């Protein structure tokens, strides 16, 4: 039985902790904050409750596998999962609207044809065929296997180039995919919105980001009853049942090294804790910045993804009931000064005081800018709420209060203002996260800042990969 210290109580770190505890190891989690969940946060006031991190779950099979491997109760006995249908409503700059069904390619093609004109659905369907090629080429190395030592193959663009006469025209960014292949500004905006929702600027994201809409439209979107915080609750309780110990309000200040190997941690206040393995769920850039781990030279530090974007979340407490034909998720696309926002309106009694009120969450991805002050963020939040009015009838008159959460709030709670995105191939390898195996033996990386990247499903996969390394040893090759 090994002694294992886990830094941080995010979803990826807890996923690793539960799997390691089931394997017979003694696991202790040290969390600098007062609670678990990491980016999967909750804001509550006056009987209203809001998810301040992800609002929907994609690839729920990741957490089904976690619960199967760590106990008798399956995921569906611990949380309520509901497919969101329609998966999303889109309101474009010209006020054209379209509802896209959940996990139905034929239904999506038909809906786009009906809303945008004949041929629009066919062009989107042809794009998804090419996106599937990129998915098939990268699924295992980017999701199911450890990052290889030689990352050169993943640095190349997997999205197929279109023929232009006798030549193949390379497509280097997702924005170029939209302009060249979709040939409708509304379809291009639809594609862009998927990139922004995962934290990528489509003008700089590689064409391989086409896997993001493919993944959602193929495998579907799910809501967790009580909000995504309920999933964090369930994973925490599973850890506790497996005898994982949690110590909150206890920052880790240093990873101890002896003989070229991690041998424990030093806590705030000076106490040291010995360990055979240290699993860090903390953001990799913060570990470097705060000198929790030292590698001497900056070029020795493991590469980590840099998106340059963060998220603004506005929680809206509304008077009046949710209308019967409201949809769960609406994307209101940019127009003029109006930013692209995602409006989440879950029909969930657990999130509101009573049936005569409604909790609404509005999010936008922005380029991080430390120069923005509180007044600038409030002004931007006002424009977000104005955009949300295209999704929520009578919003200005219904608004009781709003709560704004900026990238600086994310920095305060997690250590970094950016939100990591899923690993993407192409772009010269710049959007690959840190590998799970650190350069220091005995130290492992889990969570959204490590392979396979950000997002709930990806964080859960990172925990499985780290546990696989520790339990099975250096020969571990990933899920089979």
C-alpha positions in Angstrom: 0.0 0.0 0.0 1.5 3.3 -1.1 1.1 6.7 0.6 -0.3 9.1 -1.9 -0.8 12.9 -1.5 -3.2 14.6 -3.9 -2.9 18.4 -4.3 -6.3 20.0 -4.9 -9.8 18.6 -4.9 -10.9 19.3 -8.4 -12.8 16.7 -10.4 -9.7 15.2 -12.1 -7.8 15.0 -8.8 -10.8 13.4 -7.1 -11.2 10.9 -9.9 -7.6 9.8 -9.5 -8.0 9.7 -5.7 -11.0 7.4 -5.8 -9.4 5.0 -8.3 -6.2 4.9 -6.3 -8.0 4.2 -3.0 -9.9 1.3 -4.6 -6.5 -0.1 -5.6 -5.6 -0.3 -1.9 -3.5 2.9 -1.5 -3.8 5.4 1.4 -4.8 8.7 -0.2 -4.9 12.1 1.4 -6.2 15.2 -0.5 -4.9 18.7 0.5 -7.1 21.5 -0.8 -6.2 25.1 -0.4 -9.9 26.2 -0.4 -12.8 25.4 1.9 -14.5 23.0 -0.4 -14.0 20.5 -3.3 -14.9 20.7 -7.0 -12.3 23.1 -8.3 -13.8 24.9 -11.3 -17.2 23.2 -10.7 -18.4 25.8 -8.3 -21.7 27.0 -6.9 -23.1 30.4 -6.1 -26.2 30.6 -3.9 -28.3 33.5 -2.6 -31.9 34.1 -1.5 -32.9 30.6 -2.5 -31.4 30.8 -6.0 -28.4 28.6 -7.0 -26.1 28.7 -10.0 -23.3 26.6 -11.4 -20.3 28.9 -11.8 -18.4 26.4 -13.9 -19.6 24.0 -16.6 -23.3 23.8 -17.0 -23.6 20.6 -19.1 -21.9 17.3 -19.2 -20.5 15.7 -22.4 -19.2 12.2 -22.7 -20.9 11.0 -19.5 -19.4 7.5 -20.1 -16.2 8.9 -18.4 -18.0 9.2 -15.1 -20.0 6.1 -15.6 -16.7 4.2 -15.9 -15.4 6.0 -12.7 -18.4 4.9 -10.7 -18.3 1.3 -12.0 -14.6 1.0 -11.2 -14.9 2.5 -7.7 -18.1 1.0 -6.1 -21.3 -0.8 -6.4 -23.6 2.1 -7.1 -23.5 3.2 -10.7 -23.5 6.9 -11.7 -27.3 7.0 -12.3 -28.0 5.9 -8.8 -25.9 8.8 -7.5 -27.1 11.6 -9.8 -30.0 12.2 -12.2 -28.8 12.5 -15.8 -31.1 14.0 -18.5 -30.4 14.5 -22.1 -31.0 18.1 -23.1 -33.3 18.3 -26.1 -33.0 20.5 -28.1 -29.3 20.4 -27.4 -29.2 24.2 -28.1 -31.1 27.0 -29.7 -29.0 29.5 -31.8 -30.0 33.2 -32.3 -27.8 34.7 -35.1 -26.9 38.3 -35.7 -29.8 38.7 -38.2 -32.2 37.2 -35.6 -32.5 33.9 -37.5 -33.2 31.1 -35.0 -32.6 27.4 -35.1 -33.1 24.6 -32.6 -30.6 21.8 -33.0 -31.6 18.3 -31.7 -29.5 16.3 -29.3 -27.2 13.7 -30.9 -29.1 13.5 -34.2 -27.1 14.3 -37.3 -30.1 13.9 -39.6 -32.2 16.1 -37.4 -29.5 18.8 -37.3 -29.2 18.8 -41.1 -33.0 19.1 -41.5 -33.2 21.9 -38.9 -30.4 23.9 -40.6 -32.0 23.5 -44.0 -35.4 24.7 -42.6 -33.9 27.7 -40.8 -31.0 28.8 -43.0 -32.1 27.7 -46.4 -31.7 24.6 -48.6 -28.1 23.3 -48.7 -27.1 24.7 -45.3 -27.7 21.4 -43.6 -25.8 19.5 -46.3 -22.8 21.8 -46.0 -22.8 21.3 -42.2 -23.1 17.6 -42.6 -20.2 17.4 -45.0 -18.1 19.4 -42.6 -19.0 16.9 -39.8 -17.7 14.0 -42.1 -14.4 15.8 -42.3 -14.5 16.5 -38.5 -15.0 12.8 -37.9 -11.8 12.1 -39.8 -9.9 14.3 -37.5 -11.7 12.7 -34.5 -10.8 9.2 -35.7 -7.1 10.2 -36.1 -6.8 11.7 -32.7 -9.3 10.1 -30.4 -7.0 7.5 -28.8 -3.8 9.5 -28.5 -5.6 12.6 -27.3 -8.2 11.0 -25.0 -7.4 7.4 -24.1 -3.7 7.0 -24.1 -0.8 8.8 -22.3 0.8 11.6 -24.4 3.7 10.0 -26.3 7.3 11.0 -25.8 7.4 12.1 -29.4 4.6 14.6 -29.9 5.6 15.5 -33.4 2.7 13.5 -35.0 0.2 15.3 -32.8 1.7 18.7 -33.8 0.5 18.1 -37.4 -3.0 19.1 -38.5 -5.3 16.1 -38.7 -8.2 17.9 -40.3 -8.3 17.0 -44.0 -7.5 19.6 -46.6 -10.1 20.2 -49.3 -9.2 19.9 -53.0 -9.0 23.1 -55.0 -8.6 22.2 -58.6 -5.6 19.9 -58.8 -4.2 21.1 -55.5 -5.1 20.6 -51.9 -5.7 23.9 -50.1 -4.4 23.8 -46.5 -6.8 25.0 -43.8 -4.9 26.2 -40.8 -7.5 27.8 -38.5 -11.1 27.0 -37.6 -12.2 30.4 -38.8 -10.9 29.5 -42.2 -12.9 26.3 -42.2 -16.0 28.3 -41.6 -15.3 30.8 -44.3 -14.1 28.4 -47.0 -16.3 25.4 -46.4 -19.5 26.5 -44.8 -20.1 29.6 -47.0 -22.7 31.1 -44.8 -21.9 33.6 -42.0 -24.5 32.0 -39.8 -22.9 28.5 -40.2 -19.5 30.0 -39.6 -20.9 31.7 -36.4 -22.3 28.3 -35.3 -18.8 26.7 -35.7 -17.1 29.7 -34.0 -19.4 29.4 -31.0 -18.3 25.8 -30.3 -14.7 27.0 -30.2 -15.4 29.9 -27.9 -17.4 27.6 -25.6 -14.3 25.5 -25.0 -12.1 28.6 -24.5 -10.5 28.8 -28.0 -10.5 31.8 -30.3 -11.5 30.5 -33.7 -9.2 32.9 -35.4 -6.2 31.2 -33.9 -7.6 27.7 -33.0 -6.4 25.0 -35.4 -8.8 23.4 -37.9 -8.6 20.3 -35.6 -11.0 22.1 -33.3 -13.7 20.8 -35.6 -13.7 17.7 -33.3 -15.5 19.9 -30.7 -18.9 20.2 -32.5 -18.5 16.7 -33.8 -18.1 15.4 -30.2 -21.1 17.3 -28.9 -23.4 16.5 -31.8 -22.4 12.8 -31.9 -22.4 11.9 -28.2 -24.9 14.5 -26.9 -25.3 16.9 -24.0 -26.5 16.0 -20.6 -27.8 17.9 -17.5 -27.2 16.7 -14.0 -30.2 17.3 -11.7 -29.3 19.9 -9.1 -26.7 21.3 -11.4 -23.2 20.2 -12.2 -22.2 20.8 -8.6 -24.2 17.7 -7.8 -21.7 15.7 -9.9 -18.9 17.1 -7.8 -20.9 16.1 -4.6 -21.2 12.6 -5.9 -17.5 12.2 -6.8 -16.6 13.6 -3.4 -18.9 11.1 -1.6 -17.5 8.3 -3.6 -14.0 9.3 -2.5 -15.1 9.4 1.1 -16.7 5.9 0.9 -13.4 4.6 -0.4 -11.7 6.2 2.7 -10.0 9.0 0.9 -9.1 11.7 3.5 -9.7 15.4 2.7 -7.9 18.3 4.4 -9.4 21.7 3.5 -8.1 25.2 3.9 -4.6 23.8 3.6 -2.4 25.0 0.8 0.6 22.9 -0.4 3.6 25.2 -0.7 6.3 22.8 -1.9 6.8 19.4 -3.4 9.6 17.7 -1.6 12.4 16.0 -3.6 15.0 13.6 -2.5 17.3 11.6 -4.7 15.7 12.9 -7.9 12.2 11.8 -6.9 9.1 13.4 -5.3 8.9 12.2 -1.7 6.1 14.3 -0.2 4.9 17.9 0.3 5.3 20.8 2.6 2.1 22.4 3.8 1.5 26.1 4.6 2.8 26.5 8.1 5.8 24.2 7.5 4.4 20.8 8.2 5.8 18.1 5.9 3.9 15.0 4.7 5.8 12.0 3.3 4.4 10.3 0.2 5.4 7.6 -2.3 3.6 9.5 -5.0 2.3 13.1 -5.3 -0.6 13.7 -7.6 -1.1 17.4 -8.4 -4.5 18.6 -9.6 -3.4 22.2 -9.3 -3.0 24.3 -12.5 0.4 23.5 -14.0 1.2 27.2 -14.7 0.4 28.1 -11.0 2.7 25.4 -9.8 5.5 27.0 -11.7 4.6 30.6 -10.9 4.2 29.9 -7.1 7.4 27.8 -7.0 5.6 24.8 -5.7 7.8 22.7 -7.9 11.3 23.8 -9.1 13.0 22.5 -12.2 15.8 25.0 -12.4 15.6 26.2 -15.9 12.4 27.4 -17.6 13.0 25.2 -20.6 12.9 22.2 -18.3 9.4 23.0 -17.2 6.8 20.8 -18.9 4.9 22.5 -21.8 1.4 23.5 -20.9 -1.5 24.8 -23.0 -2.0 28.6 -23.2 -5.3 29.8 -24.6 -5.3 33.4 -23.5 -9.0 33.3 -22.7 -11.1 33.2 -19.6 -14.8 33.2 -18.8 -17.3 35.8 -17.5 -20.3 34.3 -15.7 -23.4 36.4 -14.8 -25.9 34.8 -12.5 -29.4 36.2 -12.9 -32.2 35.9 -10.3 -35.5 36.4 -12.1 -39.1 36.9 -10.8 -41.8 35.1 -12.7 -41.9 31.4 -13.9 -39.9 29.9 -16.7 -42.2 29.8 -19.8 -43.3 26.3 -20.9 -41.6 26.4 -24.3 -38.2 27.7 -23.0 -35.1 25.7 -23.9 -32.3 24.7 -21.6 -29.4 26.3 -23.7 -29.5 29.2 -26.0 -26.4 30.6 -27.8 -27.0 34.3 -28.8 -24.3 35.1 -31.4 -22.4 38.3 -31.6 -23.7 41.3 -33.4 -22.1 44.7 -33.3 -21.2 45.4 -29.6 -23.2 42.4 -28.5 -20.9 39.5 -27.4 -21.6 35.8 -28.0 -23.2 34.5 -24.9 -24.5 31.1 -23.8 -27.7 31.3 -21.7 -28.6 28.3 -19.5 -32.1 28.0 -18.2 -32.4 24.6 -16.5 -36.0 23.7 -15.4 -34.8 22.5 -12.0 -36.7 23.2 -8.8 -33.4 22.7 -6.8 -32.0 26.0 -8.3 -34.9 28.4 -7.5 -36.8 29.5 -4.4 -40.2 28.4 -5.9 -42.0 28.0 -9.2 -42.6 31.7 -9.5 -38.8 32.4 -9.9 -36.1 31.3 -12.2 -32.3 31.0 -12.1 -30.5 31.8 -15.3 -26.7 31.7 -16.0 -25.1 33.7 -18.8 -21.5 33.0 -19.9 -19.1 34.5 -22.4 -15.5 33.7 -23.3 -13.2 36.7 -23.4 -9.5 37.3 -23.9 -8.0 37.7 -20.5 -7.0 41.3 -19.7 -5.7 42.3 -16.3 -6.1 45.9 -17.3 -9.9 45.6 -17.0 -11.2 47.1 -13.7 -14.4 46.3 -11.8 -16.3 49.0 -13.7 -15.2 47.6 -17.1 -16.3 44.1 -16.1 -19.7 45.5 -14.9 -20.2 47.3 -18.3 -19.3 44.1 -20.1 -21.7 42.1 -17.9 -24.4 44.6 -18.8 -23.9 43.9 -22.5 -24.0 40.1 -21.7 -27.4 40.6 -20.0 -28.7 42.7 -22.9 -27.7 39.8 -25.3 -29.4 37.3 -23.0 -32.6 39.3 -23.5 -32.8 37.6 -27.0 -33.2 34.3 -25.2 -35.3 35.3 -22.1 -38.6 37.1 -22.8 -39.1 40.2 -20.6 -35.7 39.8 -19.0 -35.2 43.5 -17.9 -38.5 43.6 -16.1 -38.0 40.2 -14.5 -34.5 40.9 -13.1 -34.2 41.0 -9.3 -30.4 41.0 -9.1 -27.3 39.8 -10.8 -24.0 38.4 -9.6 -20.9 38.8 -11.9 -17.9 36.4 -11.8 -14.9 37.5 -13.8 -11.6 35.8 -14.8 -10.0 37.5 -11.8 -12.5 35.7 -9.6 -11.5 32.4 -11.3 -7.8 33.3 -10.6 -8.6 33.9 -6.9 -10.3 30.5 -6.6 -8.1 28.3 -8.8 -4.8 30.1 -9.2 -5.2 31.1 -12.9 -7.6 33.3 -14.8 -7.6 31.2 -17.9 -9.8 28.2 -18.4 -8.0 25.3 -20.0 -9.4 23.7 -23.2 -9.4 20.1 -24.4 -6.2 19.0 -26.0 -6.1 19.7 -29.7 -3.7 18.4 -32.4 -2.2 20.6 -34.9 -1.0 24.2 -34.2 2.6 22.9 -33.9 1.6 21.1 -30.6 1.0 24.4 -28.8 -2.5 23.3 -27.6 -1.3 20.0 -26.1 -1.4 20.2 -22.3 1.2 18.9 -19.9 1.7 15.2 -19.8 0.4 13.2 -16.8 3.9 12.0 -16.0 6.0 15.0 -14.8 9.7 15.3 -15.4 10.2 14.6 -11.6 9.6 10.9 -10.9 6.8 10.3 -8.4 5.0 13.6 -9.3 1.9 13.3 -11.5 -0.4 15.8 -13.1 -4.2 15.4 -13.2 -7.1 17.7 -14.0 -7.9 20.2 -16.7 -4.3 21.6 -17.0 -2.9 18.1 -17.8 -3.5 15.6 -20.6 -6.1 15.3 -22.1 -7.0 18.9 -21.2 -9.9 20.9 -19.9 -13.6 20.1 -19.5 -15.4 17.7 -17.1 -15.0 14.6 -19.3 -11.3 15.3 -20.0 -10.5 16.0 -16.4 -12.1 12.6 -15.5 -9.9 10.9 -18.1 -6.8 12.5 -16.7 -7.6 11.0 -13.3 -7.9 7.6 -14.9 -4.6 8.0 -16.7 -2.7 9.0 -13.6 -4.2 6.1 -11.6 -3.3 3.7 -14.4 0.3 4.9 -14.3 0.6 4.5 -10.5 -1.2 1.2 -10.3 0.1 -0.5 -13.4 3.5 1.0 -13.7 5.6 2.4 -16.5 4.1 -0.1 -19.0 0.6 1.5 -18.7 -0.6 2.2 -22.2 -4.1 3.7 -21.5 -7.6 2.3 -21.7 -8.3 -0.7 -23.9 
